[in-house]
Amino acid sequence: MKNLRTYLLAVLSCSLLASCIVDDEIDVDNETFNGPLVVGFKTADNLGNFVEEPGAQFDFDIPVHLIGGQSGQPSGSTITMSYEIGTFADLKISEDELADLETMLDINNTPLDPSDDVRKYPIAVPGTHFDWVDTTLETTIPANSTFDLIPIKVNNDALDNAKTTVFVVNLKTLVTVDNVVISEQLESTLVRLQLCRTDLAGTYSVNYGTPANHTITHLGAGNYQLDSMFGWPGAGYTSYFYACAGNLIFTEWRFSNEIIQGSPGYVDQATGQLVFPEFGIGGSAGPIYSGSTWILTLQ
């Protein structure tokens, strides 16, 4: 099966940070290893995928880690830090990368323009999109431990199932323990919250010059099976896609030919149709077809 590359912004990956410290990259001879204890967010991006369920609240945890220092040993005392909502400017990325991220924010969004919808990120608001579990906004790494979790409750009904909702968390102040510092490079992390749709199963028609039907089956957790592949009417060419944050992304099918998606599929907000633009199937001698738009209409 040929895996399709997922559509993620480069600005959301850890590789964009000026310094991504992980345990196995620490040189035992340098001051980071032997100096003060260092705490921070080990990951630059925390993704929460939730299966859509009206009225539900979902549990989600944001990990805070003891990164290094003190010869690689954890503290014998508790380490308590406060945290707060940050801004995108707090992320340790370049000005160009920050500008790219800010273009994704939900500003002047056009709800019925799918090309607009798939590239917009609403900003999460505490008390609306999610709730802090610890209202004191403090996190504590226990003595002789290496991490703690910042828990939140994510509110299904406040999220848009066609978009990814985002916010930034900053570690703010060390409340206890001497000889501990918050990593300047790892003091902020981006959190992404998105819903996976469960309501797309059914029989759909598509126009191949003459109408043909396809059956979509929900496999659970926003994953779907299509009974055949576009361009091959009838069962026998089974393929698979997922429907999260408004994107319909094919992951594999029963043949080795590459699935080409120039842009993600989406659900048309006005008609309910499933639209797969810039679609193609690769072949050893070049694409079998490319640049097609397939529109599926529920029967």
ROTOR-383049 format. One record per atom (N, C-alpha, C): x, y, z; residue in one letter. Coordinates in pm, whole numbers, plus 50000, padded with zeros to 5 digits. Each point is the difference from the previous one (the first is absolute). Layout:
XYZa...
This chain:
500834988250000m499175011850000m500895012650000m499605009849931k500795012249990k499455010350097k500825004150096n499555010150095n500075013949939n499005007850027l499965013849952l500535009150108l500815009649960r500505009750096r498865008550053r499965001550131t498955008550058t500355014649983t498945008350009y500175014249976y500165007350133y501265002050040l500285007250124l500915011749969l499815011050066l500865011649980l501374997250058l501015003949926a501364998350051a500215008050127a499265011150013v500215008350118v499524993350127v499304988949990l499504993350118l500954989250049l501074997149929s500874988950035s501145004650088s500574990650076c501075003350092c501265004349926c500144996249876s501205003349925s500185014949981s498935007750019l500115014449979l500545007350121l500044993550114l500525006750117l501515001749988l500505010850053a501435002349994a500764989350075a499394994150103s500654989250074s498934990550048s500054987449953c499064989750045c500784990050082c500015001750131i500814991550086i499204987650036i500574988449978v499444987550048v501094992750076v499614990450083d500944993850091d501204994049931d499804993049887d501114992949938d500895009349918d499695013149999e500865009449929e500885008050095e499894997550129i500755007950096i501414994350015i500995008249982d501404996450015d500354999950149d500454988750051v500274998850143v501135009050045v500775005449907d501125008750036d499645014849997d498785003249952n499695014349989n499255005050122n499875013450006e499415006150117e498514997450012e499344996849886t498574996650007t499794987450082t500914990449982f499874987350073f500365001850147f501055007750027n500535000950135n499515012350076n499315009149931g499575012450062g498704998750075g499265011050014p498724999850072p498994990849931p499024995850077l498894992549941l499245008949903l499634994449884v499305007549896v498644993749977v498955008150003v498644995149975v499425007349880v499034993649934g499365006249885g499094990249928g499485004449887f499154991449916f500914992649902f500004987050007k500864992149913k499545000549856k498705001749977t499455000349866t499495014049969t500275004549876a499565013349958a498555000249959a499394988049985d498644999049946d499294988550069d498865002850062n499194989850067n498674998949928n499744988449938l498804998149920l498984991750075l498775005450010g498894992550057g498964997149893g499864987349964n498964995449906n498864993950081n498785004749978f498864995050077f498874996049905f499404988750028v498874995449921v498775008350037v499425006349900e498895009250021e498874993450079e499555006950107e498934994850085e499285011950064e498855003849948p499305011750053p499834999450151p500305011250065g499855001050144g501154994750082g500984993749935a501074993450073a501105009750041a500714996350106q501275006250038q501084989249991q501135003749942f501094990549981f501185003850090f500614989950060d501205002250080d501225000849910d500865010050027f501245001349923f501085005450092f501224994649985d501115003750086d501145005849918d500615010650053i501165006449938i501204997050089i500964991949954p501114996050087p501065010850017p500515001150123v501135008650035v501114990850051v501225001949949h501084990650031h501185006650070h500684991950080l501345003150045l500934996349885l500635010049938i500744997949876i501424995050025i500685005750099g501394996250023g500575007350119g501344999250013g500695006350110g500224990550115g500815004550097q500304992550122q500444985749970q500904998849901s500584987049961s498944990049960s498895004949945g498974991149951g499104994350106g500135004750123q499204994750110q498795009050026q498844994250035p498855008350035p500215006850135p499165009550028s500105007250126s499464991650114s500615001750116g499474993450119g498875007750063g499675011649942s498905008250050s498985002249889s498825004250040t498995003349899t500385012849927t499615000849873i500235011949919i498645005149956i499635011850043t498695005549970t500155012249911t499235000449893m500025011249905m498585004849975m499875012849972s498735005249953s500005000349848s498815000949941y499905000649855y498865009449962y499985003949873e499025009749954e499804998549850e498945005949950i499805000949856i501065009449942i500644995849890g500985008349934g499505005149866g500895005949925t499705004749866t500894992749902t499685001049872f500794993149899f501415005949990f500145012550041a501325006350001a500904993750106a499424993050099d500804993450103d500704987549949d499484993949893l500624988049944l501375003649944l500974991550022k501385002849957k500184996149853k499385007949914i500114998049856i500405013249936i500454999449876s500475012149933s498845009349967s500335012349964e498965009649963e499214995349879e500694994049903d499304994949881d499064988650036d500474991150087e499164988750042e498815005050082e500225010150082l498905005750078l498985006449907l500465007049897a499085006349904a499174989349929a500644988849965d499274989049935d498924994650093d500334998450128l499034994950096l498855009750019l500315012850006e498955009950024e499025000949883e500424996349880t499064999949888t498974989050016t500264990550090m499064989050021m498935003450103m500115011450063l499045003450104l498655003549941l498974998650082d498635001549953d499615014949996d500575007349906i499735014249984i499315002249865i498855007050002n499255002649877n499714987149922n499654989650073n499754987149936n498685000449922n499994992949887t498804999049918t499424985950015t498934998150077p499564986550037p499694990949882p499495005349890l499594991449890l501084998749892l501175005150027d501124998749905d500914989050051d499884987749947p500784988850053p501505002349995p500495006549896s501445002349991s500475008950113s499095008450050d500305008650113d499914992050130d498974991850010d499784992650124d501174991050035d500584993149902v501004990050032v501325006050041v500185013149988r501275005850040r499855010050115r498924999350075k499765009250109k499994992750134k500685005850097y500054994450134y499315009450099y498804996650049p499435008050109p500894999150124p500035010550080i500795000250123i499124995750116i500454990250077a499234994850112a499915010350112a498835000550063v499755009150112v499734991650125v500805001750106p499714992750125p498605003250049p499314989950047g498635001750046g498984998349890g500464999549876t499104997649887t500414987149928t501145000249937h500464988249927h500554989250092h500575004350113f500524990450097f499965006450138f500134991650103d500055004750139d501274994750065d500675008550077w501114995450081w499464991150112w500624988650025v499604991550112v500535005850130v501265004349999d500605006450117d499865015149984d499065005850072t499715014249983t501075009050062t500944994150077t501125007950051t501075002149893t499884992749889l500945000849888l501434997450046l500164988950073e501324995450043e500194985449965e501224996349967t500344986149971t501194996250086t499994987950054t501054995750093t500614986849953t501315000249979i500734987649974i500394994350135i499494988150034p500294994450133p501494997350020p500414999150124a501394996550031a500354986749935a501224999249946n500534987949937n499194995749877n499265009349941s499264997349877s500545009249890s499604997149876t500535007649886t498955007649922t498734999350040f498985007449925f498735001850083f499155009049951d498645001650051d499105003049882d498694999550021l499025002449895l499115011850037l499835009149904i499035010850017i498684995249940i498984997150082p498754994449948p499015010949959p499314997749890i498915008849958i498794991549962i498835006350000k498774993949951k499615007149870k499934992649891v499705005849869v498504998749973v499385011049960n498555000349981n499644997449854n499414988549974n499634996149864n499165010749930n499005005150069d499025008749934d500575013649960d501165003850057a500605012949965a500984998949884a500364987749962l500964998249891l499284999249867l500665004549896d499494999449863d500574987449936d499114990849955n500514987549946n500655001549863n500035012449948a500675002449873a501355006950017a500435002150125k501235007650024k500774994650118k501275003950008t500844997350116t500035012550087t499684998350128t500015011150095t501324999650077t500655011550015v501355000250055v500145010250113v500994997650085f500415009950100f501424996850046f500625009750067v501374998650048v499984999950152v500804991150061v500194999850145v501445003750031v500185008950097n501335004050047n500214995350143n501194994750028l500434998650138l500445013850047l499515003950117k500135014150038k501025002350112k499784993850116t500835003150116t500294987350077t501244998450042l500334989350093l499585004150140l499184991550062v499485003450132v500914994650111v500634988649976t500824993750103t501304994849941t500954996550087v501254993049971v501075009249942v501155000250065d501165006949948d500694991449896d500865006349920n500804993049900n499154993249894n498865006149968v499144995249891v499675012049911v500074997949869v499675010849906v499014994749896v499185009149947i499114996749888i500795002649872i500034990249910s500725001549874s499415011549919s500845009449961e499525011249920e499464995349865e500614989749944q499574995049870q498764991150009q499754994250116l498914990350014l498955004450101l499855013250020e499045004950098e498595001449943e499854998349867s498695001549936s499724988049912s498734996649988t499604989049912t498675003349934t499814995049880l498765002049927l499094988050024l498735002550027v499014989350020v498985000949888v499754988749935r499014999449891r498894990350040r498765004649986l498824992050035l499154998349875l499634987749968q499184997949882q499064988150018q498865001049932l498974989650003l500114991149877l499714987450021c499904990449890c498534996449981c499525001349876r498584998249971r499624985249996r498784997350045t499504986250000t498744998449916t499605010549926d498695000249936d500054999449848d501084994949943l500155000449854l499714986749930l499614989850075a499704987149938a498745000949915a499964992049892g498824999549915g500374996649858g499005000249914t500194997649857t500005013449928t501045002549921y500175012749931y500074997749849y499515009649926s500124999549854s501125009349956s500684996349890v501055008149942v499854999349849v500355010549931n499815000549855n501314996849928n500054988649934y501144996149917y499675001749851y499185009749969g499405000749867g498624994150004g499884988850070t498714994250038t500034998150151t498865001150067p499994998950146p500434986050046p500704999650112a500384987450064a499915002150151a499874989050072n499875000850145n501244994650070n500285006050114h501044995150091h499414999050139h500444989950077t499564998250138t501135003650095t499715008750095i500965004050103i499554994050132i500944993350069t499724993550128t500875006350108t499395003950113h500775005550111h500604988650080h501335000050017l500704989550071l500255003550146l499655012150039g500225004650136g501075010850006g499855009150097a500985010550029a500315008849879a499005002149916g500195008949885g500684993549882g500224986950004n500614992749888n498914993549915n500195000649868y498984995349908y500594990849893y499124991249950q500344991449887q499135003749881q500625001649884l499305002249873l500054986949922l498864995449952d499944986649940d500854998649875d500365011249937s500834999549882s500795013049992s500795001649894m500785012149982m499385008349889m500175013250008f499475008949898f500584996349864f499114998349904g500424995849866g499784985349976g499744992450106w499724985749989w498644997350064w498925001849927p498674997750058p499844985550044p499214998150101g499724986650047g500994995750106g499604990050079a500834995350110a501244992849948a501004999050089g501184992249965g501315007650007g499955013450012y501215008150008y499975008250129y499804992950110t499755006250130t501095010150037t499575011550053s500935010350044s499535005550135s500905007750065y499725004550136y500385014850014y499195007450077f500305014050028f499535003350141f500505011350051y499505004850128y499415013949983y499125003850093a499295012849993a500165007350133a501085007850011c500285007450123c500315014549966c499495009250083a500245014349986a499645005149861a498954994349943g499535004749871g500734994449880g501084992450023n500774994249890n499614985549976n499824996349874l499774986149961l501284995349932l500774991750069i501334996149954i500044984949979i500284995749877f500184985949972f501334995250057f499994988150059t501214994550060t500554988249921t499134991949940e500484988349927e498874993849917e500404991149909w499034991549931w500704986849969w499304990849940r500514986449991r501074998149894r500315010749924f501054999249899f501155009250037f501154998049936s501195007750036s500045013749934s499115002649905n499995013049932n499815011450102n500775010649982e499935011350092e498675007349987e499445003850116i498835008650003i500495014450002i499555008049905i500445013949988i498875009250045i500265007950104q499055010350043q500735013450003q499805008049896g500645013049994g499545009150111g498784997950048s499485006850119s499014990550065s499775001450131p499114990850069p498575000849948p499284988850009g498575000449976g499295007250114g498725003049979y499245007050102y498524997249982y499225003150103v498554999249993v499485013949969v499285001449889d499435012949963d498975004050105d500225011550065q499145004050112q498575003249955q499835003749874a498675003849951a499204987949952a500664990549932t499284989049935t500164986650072t501014998750085g500294987250064g500744990349909g500345004149879q500744991449908q501454998350045q500584988449971l501414997750024l500765003749873l500965008950013v500725005149884v501484996450013v500554993849896f501414996349997f500645006949880f500595012050020p500625007349889p501434995449976p500535003149883e501404997449966e500404985650031e499164990849958f500184985950036f500614992449882f500824990150032g500594991849896g500494986750052g500374991349908i500594987050032i501314998749922i501084997250072g501304998849937g500224986449937g500964999649911g500394987549934g501494999949975g500574988349969s501444998849980s500505008349883s499155002549901a500395007749882a499415014150003a499545004350118g499345013050012g498594998250050g499335010850037p498644998950055p499034993149905p499184991250054i498914994249922i498995011049968i499725008550099y499285012549977y500395009450113y499805013049980s500335009950103s499145012449979s499935008350105g499305012649991g498504999049988g499434988650038s498554998149990s499315004850128s498735003849985t499175003350116t498834990450003t499914992350107w498884990650018w499075005450105w498705000549966i498985005050091i499014988850030i499864996650127l499124989250042l498755005850064l498854995549953t498705004850049t499274988650069t499615002150124l499314989850077l498664996649937l499714987149985q498744995249942q498944998250108q
